[in-house]
Amino acid sequence: ETDEAILLKLNIGVATILRNDIENIEKSLKEENEELEDRWRDVSKEIKKETDETKEKFNLIKSKETKVSEDEEIKSTQAEEKPKPSESPKKESPLGSIPKISIKDRRIYVNDSLYYIKGVAYGINYPECPGGMRGYEKISPSIFKKDFKMMEEAGVNTIRTYEPIPDELLDLAYKHNIMVIENIIYPHSATLFDSDEELANLIDKAKEVVKDGKDHPAILMWSIWNDAPFTWGRKGNAVKRFGFEKVNNFLKE
């Protein structure tokens, strides 16, 4: 031992550990631990808030049921109220209302409730069929019905697709209480991340997909990339070829 380092004798030789490194590691671990504790406190508060809201709703429903049983004349007040002139009714899809999706403090909220994703990546692949949407028409609808039923039973509430999926599958997801993250464009190893023309084409494709799916209640969000930073493929690593800044700015656009 010295004031600056500790020497450890090992079977393969001697290892030198600087005291400054030990102190830095301890400091880093302490900071990470404090950050985790802060996150846990935030999550605990959110869980408590949701629990309290659920109890409040339950008590409200129970109170209303009691009132109905005591007053038979309540039926005369059950006519649906029309929105006031200053109010706009919430937009409805053929399946149901469009959920409000928001991001607060890097957390996802659906209709103002914290949303915990429990999901899988879902691809359209089947033996002896082309991959992706090219093989969709060749697969029996019963296969997809079975898939979504099993996912719901397993507790899955979200899937991420590799490409936009047809409305029939979005409807099926909604039926089984599953939200969808659609991968809408597919930059790959051959994408020219310094090309304004290619960027414009991808933006047009993204807008088209979002426009088609924005009013479907099963959509949670859209994804713009897959398997970053493409360390595989014919052209190799895109970040190494174009630089982090160009790739990052390309995706931001």
C-alpha positions as CSV (number, residue, x, y, z in Angstrom):
1,E,0.0,0.0,0.0
2,T,1.0,3.6,-0.7
3,D,-0.6,6.9,-0.3
4,E,-1.6,6.9,-4.0
5,A,-2.3,3.2,-4.8
6,I,-3.0,-0.3,-3.5
7,L,-1.1,-3.2,-5.0
8,L,-2.9,-6.6,-5.2
9,K,-0.9,-9.8,-5.7
10,L,-2.7,-12.1,-8.1
11,N,-1.9,-15.5,-9.6
12,I,-1.2,-13.9,-13.0
13,G,0.7,-10.9,-11.6
14,V,0.3,-7.7,-9.6
15,A,-2.7,-5.3,-10.0
16,T,-2.4,-1.7,-9.2
17,I,-5.5,0.2,-8.1
18,L,-5.3,4.0,-7.7
19,R,-7.0,5.4,-4.6
20,N,-8.5,8.1,-6.7
21,D,-10.2,5.5,-8.8
22,I,-11.7,3.8,-5.8
23,E,-13.0,7.2,-4.5
24,N,-14.5,8.0,-7.9
25,I,-16.2,4.6,-8.1
26,E,-17.6,5.0,-4.6
27,K,-18.9,8.5,-5.5
28,S,-20.5,7.2,-8.7
29,L,-22.2,4.3,-6.9
30,K,-23.5,6.7,-4.2
31,E,-24.9,9.1,-6.9
32,E,-26.6,6.2,-8.7
33,N,-28.1,4.9,-5.5
34,E,-29.4,8.3,-4.7
35,E,-30.9,8.6,-8.2
36,L,-32.6,5.2,-7.8
37,E,-34.0,6.2,-4.5
38,D,-35.4,9.4,-6.0
39,R,-37.0,7.4,-8.8
40,W,-38.5,4.9,-6.4
41,R,-40.0,7.7,-4.3
42,D,-41.6,9.2,-7.5
43,V,-43.0,5.9,-8.6
44,S,-44.3,5.2,-5.1
45,K,-46.1,8.6,-5.1
46,E,-47.7,7.8,-8.5
47,I,-48.8,4.4,-7.3
48,K,-50.3,5.9,-4.2
49,K,-52.0,8.6,-6.2
50,E,-53.6,6.0,-8.6
51,T,-54.7,3.9,-5.6
52,D,-56.3,6.8,-3.9
53,E,-58.1,7.8,-7.2
54,T,-59.3,4.2,-7.6
55,K,-60.7,4.2,-4.1
56,E,-62.4,7.5,-4.7
57,K,-64.0,6.3,-7.9
58,F,-65.2,3.1,-6.2
59,N,-66.8,5.0,-3.3
60,L,-68.4,7.4,-5.8
61,I,-69.9,4.4,-7.8
62,K,-71.1,2.8,-4.6
63,S,-72.7,6.0,-3.4
64,K,-74.5,6.3,-6.8
65,E,-75.8,2.8,-6.7
66,T,-77.2,3.3,-3.2
67,K,-79.0,6.5,-4.3
68,V,-80.6,4.7,-7.3
69,S,-81.9,1.9,-5.1
70,E,-83.5,4.4,-2.7
71,D,-85.0,6.7,-5.3
72,E,-86.9,5.0,-8.2
73,E,-87.6,8.3,-9.8
74,I,-83.9,8.6,-10.7
75,K,-84.8,7.0,-14.1
76,S,-86.2,10.2,-15.3
77,T,-82.8,11.8,-15.1
78,Q,-80.9,9.2,-17.1
79,A,-81.3,10.9,-20.4
80,E,-77.9,11.6,-22.0
81,E,-76.8,15.3,-21.5
82,K,-75.9,17.2,-24.6
83,P,-72.6,19.0,-24.6
84,K,-72.8,22.7,-24.0
85,P,-72.2,25.1,-27.0
86,S,-68.7,25.9,-25.6
87,E,-67.8,22.3,-25.2
88,S,-66.4,20.0,-28.0
89,P,-67.3,16.3,-27.6
90,K,-64.2,14.1,-27.5
91,K,-63.5,12.6,-30.9
92,E,-64.6,9.0,-31.3
93,S,-63.3,6.2,-33.6
94,P,-65.6,3.4,-34.7
95,L,-64.1,1.4,-31.8
96,G,-64.0,3.9,-29.0
97,S,-62.6,7.2,-27.8
98,I,-59.0,8.2,-28.8
99,P,-56.8,8.1,-25.7
100,K,-54.8,11.1,-24.6
101,I,-51.1,10.3,-24.7
102,S,-48.6,12.5,-23.0
103,I,-45.0,12.5,-21.7
104,K,-44.1,13.9,-18.3
105,D,-40.7,13.6,-16.8
106,R,-39.8,10.9,-19.3
107,R,-42.8,8.8,-18.3
108,I,-45.8,7.8,-20.5
109,Y,-49.3,8.8,-19.4
110,V,-52.5,7.5,-21.0
111,N,-55.5,9.6,-20.2
112,D,-53.5,11.3,-17.4
113,S,-52.7,7.9,-15.8
114,L,-49.1,6.6,-15.6
115,Y,-48.7,3.8,-18.1
116,Y,-46.4,0.9,-17.5
117,I,-45.4,-0.9,-20.7
118,K,-45.5,-4.7,-20.5
119,G,-44.8,-5.7,-24.0
120,V,-43.1,-7.6,-26.8
121,A,-41.9,-7.0,-30.3
122,Y,-44.5,-8.5,-32.7
123,G,-43.5,-9.4,-36.2
124,I,-45.6,-10.9,-39.0
125,N,-43.7,-14.1,-39.7
126,Y,-45.0,-17.6,-40.5
127,P,-43.4,-20.7,-41.9
128,E,-43.2,-20.8,-45.7
129,C,-44.4,-17.2,-46.0
130,P,-42.5,-14.1,-47.0
131,G,-41.6,-11.9,-43.9
132,G,-43.6,-8.9,-42.8
133,M,-46.6,-7.5,-44.7
134,R,-45.6,-9.4,-47.8
135,G,-46.9,-12.6,-46.2
136,Y,-49.8,-11.1,-44.3
137,E,-52.5,-12.1,-46.8
138,K,-51.2,-15.7,-46.8
139,I,-51.7,-16.2,-43.0
140,S,-55.1,-17.2,-41.6
141,P,-56.9,-14.6,-39.5
142,S,-57.3,-17.3,-36.8
143,I,-53.5,-17.2,-36.2
144,F,-53.6,-13.6,-35.4
145,K,-56.7,-14.0,-33.2
146,K,-54.9,-16.7,-31.2
147,D,-51.7,-14.6,-30.9
148,F,-53.5,-11.6,-29.4
149,K,-55.7,-13.7,-27.1
150,M,-52.5,-15.4,-25.7
151,M,-50.7,-12.1,-25.3
152,E,-53.6,-10.6,-23.4
153,E,-53.8,-13.7,-21.2
154,A,-50.0,-13.4,-20.5
155,G,-50.5,-9.8,-19.3
156,V,-49.1,-8.0,-22.4
157,N,-50.5,-4.5,-22.7
158,T,-48.2,-3.2,-25.5
159,I,-46.6,-4.5,-28.7
160,R,-44.0,-2.9,-30.9
161,T,-44.2,-3.7,-34.6
162,Y,-41.5,-3.7,-37.2
163,E,-43.6,-1.8,-39.7
164,P,-47.1,-0.3,-40.0
165,I,-49.8,-2.9,-39.6
166,P,-53.3,-3.1,-41.2
167,D,-56.4,-1.8,-39.4
168,E,-57.6,-5.4,-38.9
169,L,-54.6,-6.1,-36.6
170,L,-55.0,-2.7,-34.9
171,D,-58.7,-3.5,-34.2
172,L,-57.6,-6.9,-32.8
173,A,-55.1,-5.3,-30.5
174,Y,-57.8,-2.8,-29.3
175,K,-60.2,-5.7,-28.7
176,H,-57.6,-7.4,-26.4
177,N,-56.6,-4.2,-24.5
178,I,-53.2,-4.0,-26.2
179,M,-51.7,-0.7,-27.4
180,V,-49.4,-0.5,-30.4
181,I,-46.0,1.2,-31.0
182,E,-45.7,1.2,-34.8
183,N,-42.3,1.3,-36.5
184,I,-43.2,3.7,-39.3
185,I,-40.0,4.2,-41.3
186,Y,-37.0,2.0,-41.6
187,P,-33.6,3.7,-42.0
188,H,-31.0,0.9,-42.5
189,S,-27.3,0.4,-43.1
190,A,-27.5,1.8,-46.7
191,T,-29.5,4.9,-45.7
192,L,-27.7,8.2,-46.7
193,F,-27.8,10.1,-43.4
194,D,-26.3,13.2,-45.1
195,S,-28.9,13.3,-47.9
196,D,-31.7,16.0,-47.6
197,E,-33.6,14.2,-50.4
198,E,-33.7,10.9,-48.5
199,L,-34.6,12.7,-45.3
200,A,-37.6,14.4,-47.1
201,N,-38.8,11.1,-48.5
202,L,-38.7,9.4,-45.0
203,I,-40.6,12.4,-43.5
204,D,-43.3,12.1,-46.1
205,K,-43.7,8.4,-45.4
206,A,-43.9,9.0,-41.7
207,K,-46.5,11.8,-42.1
208,E,-48.6,9.5,-44.3
209,V,-48.6,6.6,-41.7
210,V,-49.3,9.0,-38.8
211,K,-52.2,10.6,-40.7
212,D,-53.7,7.1,-41.4
213,G,-53.4,5.8,-37.9
214,K,-53.7,8.9,-35.6
215,D,-57.4,8.3,-34.9
216,H,-57.1,4.7,-34.0
217,P,-57.5,4.1,-30.2
218,A,-55.0,1.2,-30.2
219,I,-52.0,3.5,-31.2
220,L,-49.7,4.4,-28.4
221,M,-46.9,6.0,-30.4
222,W,-44.7,5.6,-33.5
223,S,-41.1,4.5,-33.7
224,I,-38.7,5.9,-36.3
225,W,-35.7,3.5,-36.0
226,N,-34.9,-0.1,-35.3
227,D,-31.7,-1.7,-34.0
228,A,-29.6,1.5,-33.8
229,P,-26.8,2.1,-34.6
230,F,-26.8,-0.6,-37.3
231,T,-23.6,-2.4,-36.5
232,W,-24.6,-5.0,-39.0
233,G,-25.6,-5.0,-42.7
234,R,-23.9,-4.6,-46.0
235,K,-22.8,-1.0,-45.3
236,G,-21.8,-1.5,-41.7
237,N,-22.1,0.9,-38.8
238,A,-24.0,4.1,-39.9
239,V,-22.6,6.1,-37.0
240,K,-19.0,5.3,-37.9
241,R,-19.7,6.2,-41.6
242,F,-21.5,9.5,-41.1
243,G,-20.7,10.6,-37.6
244,F,-22.9,10.7,-34.5
245,E,-24.0,14.4,-35.1
246,K,-25.3,13.8,-38.7
247,V,-27.2,10.6,-37.7
248,N,-28.6,12.2,-34.6
249,N,-29.8,15.4,-36.5
250,F,-31.2,13.2,-39.3
251,L,-33.4,11.3,-36.8
252,K,-34.4,14.5,-34.9
253,E,-35.8,15.9,-38.2
